[in-house]
């Protein structure tokens, strides 16, 4: 349930002398605060959603694939068909380490990001085993213009998207941290990936993932409306060369960044990619 705070309206408080305005103000604020109805819970907040992907073309998105300059859509990896943003490899002979990302043009700090995804078909020849039915939503990304030509992944916080193999348990909306760390349950997490508590989603079904991001504060992952992970204080890993180059004046904390969708060798489709800006 979302948090509801009514608009406070000053009013006359009984029992306070008219000639003591400071006391009246304090008492009225105190009464107004504690008489306000407050509701709490884990379900996503409502609000005005804006479409990042228009369902027609890749306008407002920038492509960066390892080994190529920004803007080169190698072998038509990213394309739009039937209202869906597709990551495909039908023109590849083999994957050859061509990890790719497609970045939205603007950066954000406090927001909710929502998208539907599904894995389809077979993994591309030459793709690493761990990349089977694997993609991601990259948050607080470095600017695509700042990536090295041969850089595999942007420095970012990754909401890792995984599909099931039809047999084994495999959670989705996990956390991975290329060039970054986070704090979880009061402890700095330095391992690369941490599993969520989501269900496993086998086959080619569409799955809805939503992420609530509060700058350098709390970040929460939802899958089909269920809260599956939360952490806070995203920060740059100074032991990572690409991340270290982004540290300014000793400040490692990540408060904002770009959003990217990932291409890691398994065909994947995205639709209804939307964002709602939140107040800090």
C-alpha positions as CSV (number, residue, x, y, z in Angstrom):
1,X,0.0,0.0,0.0
2,X,1.3,3.4,-0.8
3,X,2.1,6.2,1.6
4,X,-0.6,8.9,1.7
5,X,0.1,12.2,3.3
6,X,-2.7,14.8,3.2
7,X,-2.0,18.4,2.4
8,X,-1.7,20.3,5.7
9,X,-4.0,23.3,5.9
10,X,-3.4,25.8,8.8
11,X,-6.4,26.2,11.0
12,X,-7.4,27.8,14.3
13,X,-6.5,25.7,17.3
14,X,-8.7,26.0,20.4
15,X,-7.1,26.7,23.7
16,X,-4.2,28.8,22.3
17,X,-4.2,32.6,23.0
18,X,-4.5,34.8,20.0
19,X,-1.5,36.9,21.4
20,X,0.9,33.9,21.2
21,X,1.2,33.1,17.5
22,X,4.3,30.9,17.9
23,X,2.6,28.6,20.4
24,X,-0.4,28.4,18.1
25,X,1.7,27.4,15.1
26,X,3.6,24.7,17.0
27,X,0.4,23.2,18.5
28,X,-1.4,23.3,15.2
29,X,1.5,21.6,13.4
30,X,1.7,18.9,16.1
31,X,-2.1,18.2,16.0
32,X,-2.1,18.2,12.2
33,X,0.8,15.8,11.9
34,X,-0.5,13.2,14.3
35,X,-4.1,13.4,13.1
36,X,-3.0,12.7,9.5
37,X,-3.9,9.2,8.3
38,X,-0.7,7.2,7.3
39,X,-0.7,4.0,5.4
40,X,2.4,1.8,4.6
41,X,3.3,-1.3,2.7
42,X,5.3,-2.8,-0.2
43,X,3.0,-2.4,-3.2
44,X,4.2,0.0,-6.0
45,X,3.1,3.6,-5.8
46,X,0.6,5.0,-8.3
47,X,1.3,8.1,-10.4
48,X,1.9,9.5,-13.9
49,X,3.9,7.1,-16.1
50,X,5.8,8.2,-19.1
51,X,6.8,5.9,-22.0
52,X,10.5,5.6,-22.6
53,X,10.0,3.2,-25.5
54,X,7.4,4.5,-28.0
55,X,6.7,1.1,-29.6
56,X,7.6,2.4,-33.1
57,X,11.3,3.0,-33.3
58,X,14.5,3.5,-31.3
59,X,14.1,7.3,-31.1
60,X,15.6,8.7,-27.8
61,X,17.8,5.6,-27.4
62,X,21.6,5.2,-27.9
63,X,23.3,1.9,-28.7
64,X,26.7,0.9,-27.5
65,X,28.1,-2.6,-28.4
66,X,31.6,-3.8,-27.3
67,X,34.2,-3.1,-30.0
68,X,32.1,-0.5,-31.8
69,X,31.6,3.3,-31.6
70,X,28.6,4.7,-29.8
71,X,25.6,4.5,-32.2
72,X,26.7,1.5,-34.3
73,X,23.9,-1.1,-34.2
74,X,26.1,-4.0,-35.2
75,X,24.3,-6.6,-37.3
76,X,20.9,-5.0,-36.4
77,X,21.1,-6.4,-32.9
78,X,18.5,-3.9,-31.5
79,X,15.3,-3.5,-33.6
80,X,11.6,-2.8,-33.2
81,X,9.0,-5.2,-34.6
82,X,5.3,-5.3,-33.9
83,X,5.6,-2.8,-31.0
84,X,8.3,-4.7,-29.3
85,X,12.0,-3.7,-28.7
86,X,13.9,-6.9,-29.7
87,X,17.4,-8.0,-29.0
88,X,18.2,-10.5,-31.7
89,X,21.2,-12.3,-33.2
90,X,19.8,-13.8,-36.5
91,X,22.6,-12.0,-38.5
92,X,25.4,-13.3,-36.3
93,X,27.6,-16.3,-37.1
94,X,28.7,-16.3,-33.5
95,X,28.4,-14.0,-30.5
96,X,32.1,-13.2,-30.2
97,X,31.8,-11.3,-27.0
98,X,29.7,-8.5,-28.5
99,X,27.9,-7.5,-25.3
100,X,25.6,-4.6,-26.0
101,X,23.5,-2.0,-24.2
102,X,20.9,0.5,-25.4
103,X,20.6,3.6,-23.3
104,X,17.8,6.1,-22.8
105,X,18.9,9.6,-23.7
106,X,18.2,11.2,-20.3
107,X,19.5,10.4,-16.8
108,X,17.3,10.1,-13.7
109,X,17.7,10.0,-9.9
110,X,14.4,9.3,-8.1
111,X,12.0,7.2,-10.1
112,X,10.1,4.0,-10.7
113,X,11.0,2.0,-13.8
114,X,8.7,-0.6,-15.2
115,X,9.1,-3.0,-18.1
116,X,7.8,-6.3,-19.4
117,X,10.3,-8.8,-20.8
118,X,10.6,-12.3,-22.1
119,X,13.3,-14.6,-23.4
120,X,12.7,-16.3,-26.8
121,X,14.4,-18.8,-29.0
122,X,17.9,-20.2,-28.6
123,X,21.1,-18.6,-27.3
124,X,23.5,-17.4,-29.9
125,X,26.4,-19.7,-30.8
126,X,29.4,-18.6,-28.8
127,X,27.5,-17.0,-26.0
128,X,28.8,-17.8,-22.5
129,X,27.0,-20.4,-20.5
130,X,26.0,-17.9,-17.7
131,X,24.3,-15.7,-20.3
132,X,21.6,-18.3,-21.1
133,X,18.3,-16.5,-20.8
134,X,20.1,-13.6,-19.2
135,X,19.6,-9.8,-19.6
136,X,19.2,-6.8,-17.4
137,X,18.0,-3.3,-16.6
138,X,21.0,-1.2,-15.9
139,X,20.4,1.7,-13.4
140,X,22.6,4.7,-12.4
141,X,24.7,4.0,-15.5
142,X,27.7,6.0,-16.6
143,X,27.1,8.1,-19.7
144,X,27.4,5.9,-22.8
145,X,29.8,8.5,-24.3
146,X,32.2,7.7,-21.4
147,X,32.5,4.0,-22.1
148,X,35.6,2.6,-23.6
149,X,35.3,1.1,-27.1
150,X,36.0,-2.4,-25.8
151,X,34.2,-2.0,-22.5
152,X,31.8,-4.9,-22.0
153,X,29.4,-3.4,-19.4
154,X,28.7,0.1,-18.2
155,X,29.5,0.9,-14.6
156,X,26.0,0.6,-13.1
157,X,23.6,-1.2,-10.8
158,X,22.1,-4.1,-12.7
159,X,18.6,-5.6,-12.1
160,X,19.5,-9.0,-13.6
161,X,16.8,-10.6,-15.6
162,X,16.9,-14.4,-15.8
163,X,14.6,-17.0,-17.4
164,X,14.2,-20.5,-16.2
165,X,15.5,-23.6,-18.1
166,X,12.3,-25.5,-17.6
167,X,13.6,-27.6,-14.8
168,X,15.8,-25.8,-12.2
169,X,14.9,-22.9,-9.8
170,X,16.3,-19.6,-11.1
171,X,15.3,-16.3,-9.6
172,X,15.0,-13.1,-11.5
173,X,15.3,-9.4,-10.7
174,X,18.6,-10.2,-8.9
175,X,21.3,-7.7,-8.2
176,X,24.6,-7.5,-10.1
177,X,27.1,-4.7,-9.6
178,X,29.5,-4.0,-12.5
179,X,32.0,-1.5,-11.1
180,X,29.7,-0.8,-8.1
181,X,28.8,-1.9,-4.5
182,X,25.6,-1.5,-2.4
183,X,24.6,-1.8,1.2
184,X,22.2,-4.5,2.2
185,X,20.9,-5.1,5.7
186,X,23.6,-2.7,7.0
187,X,26.5,-4.5,5.3
188,X,28.5,-3.5,2.2
189,X,27.9,-6.0,-0.6
190,X,31.0,-6.5,-2.7
191,X,30.2,-9.8,-4.4
192,X,29.2,-9.4,-8.0
193,X,25.7,-10.9,-8.0
194,X,23.1,-11.5,-5.2
195,X,19.9,-13.5,-5.8
196,X,16.5,-12.1,-5.1
197,X,13.7,-14.1,-3.5
198,X,11.5,-14.2,-6.7
199,X,9.8,-17.2,-8.3
200,X,11.2,-18.9,-11.4
201,X,9.7,-18.0,-14.8
202,X,10.1,-20.7,-17.3
203,X,9.4,-20.6,-21.1
204,X,8.6,-17.5,-23.2
205,X,6.1,-15.9,-20.8
206,X,6.0,-12.1,-20.3
207,X,7.2,-11.0,-16.9
208,X,6.8,-7.5,-15.4
209,X,9.7,-6.1,-13.5
210,X,9.5,-2.8,-11.6
211,X,12.3,-0.9,-9.8
212,X,11.8,1.9,-7.2
213,X,14.9,4.1,-7.1
214,X,15.5,6.8,-4.5
215,X,18.8,8.4,-5.6
216,X,21.6,7.2,-3.2
217,X,18.9,5.8,-0.9
218,X,16.6,2.8,-1.0
219,X,16.3,0.7,-4.2
220,X,13.6,-2.0,-4.4
221,X,12.9,-4.7,-7.0
222,X,9.4,-6.0,-7.8
223,X,8.4,-8.9,-10.0
224,X,4.8,-9.1,-11.1
225,X,3.9,-6.8,-8.2
226,X,5.8,-8.7,-5.5
227,X,8.7,-7.2,-3.6
228,X,11.7,-9.5,-4.1
229,X,14.8,-7.4,-3.1
230,X,15.9,-4.1,-1.5
231,X,19.2,-2.4,-0.7
232,X,20.6,1.1,-0.5
233,X,23.6,3.4,-0.9
234,X,24.8,2.4,-4.4
235,X,28.4,3.5,-4.8
236,X,31.4,3.2,-7.2
237,X,33.9,0.4,-6.6
238,X,37.3,2.2,-6.5
239,X,39.1,-1.1,-7.2
240,X,37.5,-1.2,-10.6
241,X,39.4,0.9,-13.2
242,X,36.3,2.1,-15.1
243,X,34.5,3.0,-11.9
244,X,37.6,4.7,-10.4
245,X,37.8,7.1,-13.5
246,X,34.2,8.3,-12.6
247,X,35.0,9.2,-9.0
248,X,34.9,13.0,-8.6
249,X,36.5,14.8,-5.6
250,X,36.6,11.5,-3.7
251,X,32.8,11.1,-3.8
252,X,32.0,7.4,-4.6
253,X,28.2,7.6,-4.0
254,X,25.8,7.2,-7.0
255,X,22.8,9.5,-6.9
256,X,21.8,9.4,-10.5
257,X,22.6,8.0,-13.9
258,X,21.3,6.6,-17.2
259,X,19.1,3.6,-17.8
260,X,20.0,0.8,-20.2
261,X,18.7,-2.5,-21.5
262,X,21.1,-5.3,-22.0
263,X,22.1,-7.7,-24.8
264,X,24.1,-10.7,-23.6
265,X,23.7,-13.3,-26.4
266,X,20.2,-14.7,-25.7
267,X,17.3,-13.2,-27.7
268,X,15.1,-11.1,-25.4
269,X,12.1,-8.8,-26.0
270,X,11.0,-5.7,-24.1
271,X,7.7,-3.8,-24.2
272,X,5.9,-1.2,-22.1
273,X,9.1,0.4,-20.9
274,X,7.8,3.2,-18.7
275,X,9.1,5.5,-16.0
276,X,7.5,7.7,-13.3
277,X,9.6,10.5,-11.7
278,X,9.4,10.6,-7.9
279,X,10.0,13.6,-5.6
280,X,13.3,13.4,-3.8
